[in-house]
Every structure is written in structure tokens, then in C-alpha cells.
Amino acid sequence: MVRLPPAVMAMAATVIGVQAASEVQGPMGFMWPPDRHWQESTDNTAPCGSNQGVVNRTDFPLTGGRVAFTAQDDSYHTELALSFKNDPKTQSDFDYILYNNPITEIDPGHTCFKIPDAPPGIPAGTNATIQIKYIADFDRPENQTFYACADIVYVPASAFDNDDVPCFNATDSENDVPAPTATGKPTGLPGHGDDGPPLNPSSVPPVSSGGSGSSGLSKGAIAGAVVGSIVGLAAIIGLAILFYRERQRKNRLIAQRDSGRGVKWVEDPAKPSTSAEDIRMGSVASK
């Protein structure tokens, strides 16, 4: 059985699973490391947007770590923080901020970020929880704050395989929706602007796409073109086969019609009787 790279499987899930995403996450969530179970009724509740506690922890490298997000709506003012509590319960437990400035905007699709290494003095085997906190107007017309958490355990970088992380970028930045506003009034502006949420300018952290520097929907567009080409070719082949079979059927009918067995039998018309009896009767009868 062929095992596809995680990045390929993740890209496929992003392309074909957009509709299903609304049933398993809010406007944005972790693709890696896996986050806690999402619930619509608690996704605005700090600190983790879920009533589920720690279930499983994902191995995470002490250095060179990356996180992957999947988003189905524009998300703004995203903050990432760490907690070293075994089961953080309050927002104050997340006291280690990963970026000095929030990420201004994350577009729908898939995005991968490098994050700072573990703080000095943190050994392998240490439990931690990564939190994302962001703004979106997902199911209401006004700003809302959303939360999500992923539970990890630090391991040495030498014992971690980065190829298992679905780190690539395939986002849709060409179809930005109007940003949420404090009043809930539509702005009609693409993306975020002066009337959008109160965003602080920030430098976006380094992004690793795992590719040759392409951006946007290039990978998704290529995947869609390949799938479309295969479907189109299959349709053409199917039509050709149907046409061929119909042509063969007609040829068989014509051959059968023109063969000796296919000619309709017609009896010769009866000839007038010239028997002696008929002559004696003075008439010619046909029987």
C-alpha cells in the first residue's frame, strides 16, 4: 500500500473538505499539532474554546518547531501563547507569548508558521499547551474572540521527523470578505481596512511553505487542474467507447439484413391452372 506524504493528504483535505470543516472547527483551528475537540457552544470561551481537557499530547521538537493552521474564514489579530501547566484552566495560565506582535490576518485555506524554540531551561519530556486566540465574525455579524488549544510534549529535535508535519501554504487571498467591525455594520471593503477590527500593524512571522516559494492557490489550482484533466479524459474515453459500440451494433444489423438468412421469403404467385378438368369446364380457375 502506497503511503502518501502527510502534506499531500493535508492538501487534499483542504481542497475537498471545506464544507465539512464547519462541522469540526470554528473559523480557524490547528491542523498540526492536533487540537482539542471543538464545540460550537464553547469556541468563544477562554482559554481553549473546548470543554475537553488534555486527552493526548503530540511530540513537539524543542527547536525548529512548526504549527499548521486550517481556516475557513478570514481570521484577524491572531495571538499564540504557551502554558506549561499540565491542564491550563484560565487565560492567565498562558503567560509565555510566542510573538511580540499578533499576526495581522490569516486567510482561508492552509497556513504553516515557524514558532520560537522552547524557552531556555525547558528539558525534553516537558508538557505544554499551545493556544491560539483570534478575532473573526464567523456566525454573527460582529467581532468575536475565538480560542483553540493543542497539547504537546517536548522531545529532542534529533528524535523528531519534520516530514511528518503537513507544512505548506495554500490560502485564498483573492476572495477576502469584508472584515468584521465593532458595530457589526458591513463595510463593503475587501479584506480589512480602516473600518475593520482594531488591528495592530505587525510583521508576519517566518512562513515555511516547503516548496519553491510559490504562494496563493497555486498548489490547489494545480491539483484541481490535474483532477479536472483526468475526469475530462475519462469522459472522452467513455463517449468514444459508447460511439464505437453503437457503430458496431448498426454494422451487425446491416450485415444481417443483407445476408441470405436475413432476406424475407416471398412465395411465387400462383399460376393459372391448365388441367384437363378446367379446360373441359370452359374456364381457367386459379387455386
C-alpha positions in Angstrom: 0.0 0.0 0.0 1.4 3.4 -1.0 1.7 5.9 1.8 1.2 9.5 0.7 3.2 12.2 2.4 1.2 14.0 5.2 1.5 17.3 3.3 -0.2 15.8 0.2 -3.0 14.3 2.3 -3.5 17.6 4.2 -3.7 19.5 0.9 -6.3 17.1 -0.4 -8.3 17.5 2.8 -8.1 21.3 2.5 -9.2 21.3 -1.1 -12.1 18.8 -0.8 -13.1 19.2 2.8 -14.1 22.9 3.1 -17.8 22.2 3.6 -17.1 19.5 6.2 -14.8 21.9 8.1 -17.7 23.9 9.6 -18.7 20.8 11.5 -15.4 20.1 13.2 -13.9 23.6 13.9 -14.6 27.3 14.1 -13.3 29.9 11.7 -9.8 28.6 12.3 -8.1 25.7 14.1 -4.9 23.6 14.4 -4.2 21.1 11.7 -0.9 20.2 13.4 -0.4 19.6 16.2 -4.0 18.2 16.6 -6.1 20.5 18.8 -8.7 19.7 21.4 -12.2 18.6 20.4 -14.1 21.6 19.0 -17.6 22.6 20.2 -19.7 25.4 18.8 -21.1 26.2 22.2 -17.7 26.8 23.8 -15.4 28.1 20.9 -15.6 31.7 22.3 -14.7 30.5 25.8 -11.2 31.1 27.2 -8.7 29.6 27.3 -9.1 26.7 24.9 -12.6 27.0 23.3 -13.5 23.5 24.4 -14.8 21.8 27.5 -12.4 18.9 26.8 -9.3 18.6 28.9 -5.9 17.0 28.0 -6.5 13.7 26.2 -3.4 13.1 24.1 -0.2 15.0 23.7 1.7 15.3 20.4 5.5 15.1 20.3 6.9 18.5 19.5 10.6 19.4 18.9 12.4 21.6 21.3 13.9 23.6 18.4 12.7 24.2 14.8 9.0 23.7 15.7 6.2 24.5 13.3 2.4 24.8 13.6 -0.1 24.4 10.8 -3.5 26.1 10.7 -6.6 25.4 8.6 -9.0 28.3 8.2 -12.5 28.6 6.7 -12.9 32.3 7.3 -10.7 35.3 7.5 -9.1 35.5 10.9 -7.5 38.6 12.4 -5.2 39.6 15.3 -4.1 36.1 16.0 -2.0 35.6 19.1 -0.1 32.5 20.0 0.9 31.6 23.6 2.2 28.7 25.7 1.2 27.3 29.0 3.4 24.9 31.0 0.6 23.9 33.3 -0.4 20.2 32.9 -4.0 21.3 32.3 -4.4 25.1 32.0 -7.8 26.4 33.1 -7.6 30.2 32.8 -6.2 32.7 30.3 -3.6 33.8 32.9 -2.1 30.3 32.6 -0.8 31.2 29.1 1.9 33.6 30.2 4.5 32.8 27.6 3.8 34.8 24.4 5.3 33.3 21.3 5.2 36.5 19.1 5.6 40.1 20.3 3.0 41.2 17.8 -0.2 39.5 16.7 -0.5 38.0 13.2 -2.5 40.6 11.4 -4.5 38.3 9.1 -4.8 34.6 8.2 -6.6 33.9 5.0 -8.9 30.9 4.4 -7.0 27.7 3.5 -3.9 26.2 5.0 -1.0 28.2 6.6 2.2 27.0 8.2 4.3 29.0 10.7 7.7 28.5 12.3 7.5 29.2 16.0 10.2 30.2 18.5 12.1 27.4 20.2 11.3 26.2 23.7 12.4 28.7 26.4 15.9 28.1 27.8 15.9 25.5 30.6 12.9 23.6 29.3 14.0 19.9 29.0 12.7 17.1 26.8 9.6 15.5 28.4 8.1 18.8 29.5 4.3 19.1 28.9 2.9 22.3 27.3 -0.2 23.6 25.6 -0.2 25.9 22.6 -3.0 28.4 22.4 -4.4 30.5 19.5 -6.6 33.5 20.2 -8.0 35.4 17.3 -10.9 37.6 16.1 -13.5 36.7 13.4 -17.1 37.3 12.6 -17.8 33.6 11.8 -21.5 33.1 12.7 -22.5 36.6 13.8 -22.1 40.0 12.1 -19.9 41.4 14.9 -16.4 40.8 16.2 -15.9 37.7 18.3 -12.9 36.3 20.0 -12.2 32.6 19.4 -9.8 30.1 21.2 -8.2 26.8 20.4 -5.5 24.7 22.1 -3.1 21.9 21.1 -1.4 19.8 23.8 2.2 18.8 23.3 5.2 17.2 24.9 8.7 18.4 24.0 11.1 16.0 22.5 14.7 16.4 21.3 14.8 17.8 17.7 17.1 14.8 16.7 14.2 12.5 17.6 11.6 14.3 15.6 10.9 13.9 11.9 9.7 17.2 10.4 8.5 15.4 7.3 5.5 14.2 9.4 4.3 17.8 9.7 1.9 19.0 7.0 3.7 22.3 6.5 2.7 24.1 3.3 0.7 27.2 2.3 -2.4 27.1 0.2 -4.6 30.1 1.0 -7.3 32.1 -0.8 -6.3 35.7 -0.5 -8.2 36.8 -3.6 -11.7 36.4 -2.2 -11.4 38.2 1.1 -14.7 39.0 2.7 -15.4 42.3 4.4 -13.7 42.5 7.8 -15.8 42.4 11.0 -16.5 45.7 12.7 -17.2 46.7 16.2 -20.7 47.8 15.3 -21.5 44.9 13.1 -22.2 47.2 10.1 -20.9 45.8 6.8 -18.1 47.8 5.3 -18.1 46.5 1.7 -14.4 46.7 1.8 -12.2 43.7 0.7 -10.1 42.3 3.5 -9.6 44.5 6.5 -9.4 48.3 6.3 -10.0 51.5 8.3 -13.4 50.3 9.3 -12.4 46.8 10.2 -11.3 45.4 13.5 -8.7 47.4 15.5 -5.6 45.6 14.3 -2.1 46.5 15.3 0.4 46.5 12.5 2.8 43.7 12.8 5.4 41.8 10.9 4.2 38.4 9.9 6.4 35.6 11.3 8.5 33.5 9.0 6.4 31.1 6.9 7.7 27.8 5.6 5.8 26.6 2.6 8.0 23.5 1.9 8.1 24.5 -1.8 9.8 26.8 -4.2 8.3 30.0 -2.9 5.0 29.8 -4.7 2.0 31.3 -3.0 -1.7 31.8 -3.2 -3.7 28.9 -4.6 -1.0 27.7 -7.0 -0.8 24.2 -5.4 -4.6 23.9 -5.1 -5.1 25.2 -8.7 -2.6 22.6 -10.0 -4.3 19.8 -8.1 -7.7 21.0 -9.4 -6.4 21.1 -13.0 -4.9 17.6 -12.7 -8.2 16.2 -11.3 -10.2 18.1 -14.0 -8.0 16.8 -16.8 -8.4 13.2 -15.5 -12.2 13.5 -15.3 -12.3 15.1 -18.8 -10.2 12.4 -20.3 -12.3 9.7 -18.7 -15.5 11.3 -20.1 -14.0 11.4 -23.6 -12.9 7.8 -23.5 -16.3 6.7 -22.2 -18.1 8.6 -25.1 -15.7 7.1 -27.6 -16.4 3.6 -26.3 -20.2 4.2 -26.5 -19.9 5.5 -30.0 -17.8 2.5 -31.1 -20.3 0.0 -29.6 -23.2 1.8 -31.3 -21.4 1.8 -34.6 -20.7 -2.0 -34.3 -24.3 -2.7 -33.4 -25.5 -0.9 -36.6 -23.0 -2.7 -38.7 -24.2 -6.1 -37.4 -27.8 -5.2 -38.2 -26.9 -4.1 -41.7 -24.9 -7.3 -42.3 -27.7 -9.4 -41.0 -30.2 -7.7 -43.2 -28.2 -8.2 -46.3 -27.3 -11.8 -45.7 -29.2 -14.8 -47.2 -30.7 -15.5 -43.8 -32.0 -12.0 -43.5 -33.9 -11.8 -46.7 -37.7 -12.1 -46.2 -39.2 -15.1 -48.0 -41.9 -14.2 -50.6 -43.9 -17.0 -52.2 -44.2 -17.1 -56.0 -47.7 -16.1 -57.2 -50.0 -19.0 -58.2 -50.0 -19.8 -61.8 -53.4 -20.3 -63.7 -54.3 -24.0 -63.7 -54.5 -25.6 -67.1 -55.6 -29.0 -66.1 -57.8 -31.1 -68.4 -60.7 -30.8 -66.0 -60.6 -27.0 -66.1 -60.5 -26.9 -69.8 -63.5 -29.1 -70.0 -65.4 -26.7 -67.8 -64.5 -23.9 -70.2 -62.8 -21.7 -67.7 -59.4 -21.2 -66.2 -59.5 -21.3 -62.4 -56.8 -20.2 -60.1 -56.4 -22.2 -56.9 
